[in-house]
Amino acid sequence: MTTSDLLDLMTLQNLVDLDDGGHGLLSEMIDIFREDTPRRIRDILRANDQGHAEELSRAAHALKGGAGALGAEALRVLASRLENLGRSGSVDAGPDLPQRIETTFQSTLAALEAYVAQMKNG
């Protein structure tokens, strides 16, 4: 996936603008995202594995909100699909869900860190 697939650059720019052009707010939000997201992913996978559609929807909704606030677009879209799946009463996210969600998270995290590094150097 490319950076533009992974990140909503407009959301990131808005966060930078809120910080008067700095990257402190964005860096802080990335730290929270790095710490919080693995727990949210575990909640999603547990709900999926245990067949709890409502819990899947709730956990995916939480991930969607956090990802959206940070401009983590690919993860937000994936979480939105999982939320809708759970809301429809299903947990059939496919056997590749753990790899798909973890890969999306790690790729997003790397893209966010590269974005901040570019700000610092450029």
ZICOR-V916325 format. One record per helix or strand of 3 or more residues. SS is the DSSP state (~ for helix, > for strand). FROM is the first residue (numbers start at 1). TO is the last residue. If there is no record, write none. Layout:
ss: <SS | SS>
from: <FROM | FROM>
to: <TO | TO>
This chain:
ss: <~ | ~ | ~ | ~ | ~ | ~>
from: <3 | 9 | 24 | 53 | 73 | 97>
to: <6 | 18 | 50 | 70 | 87 | 121>
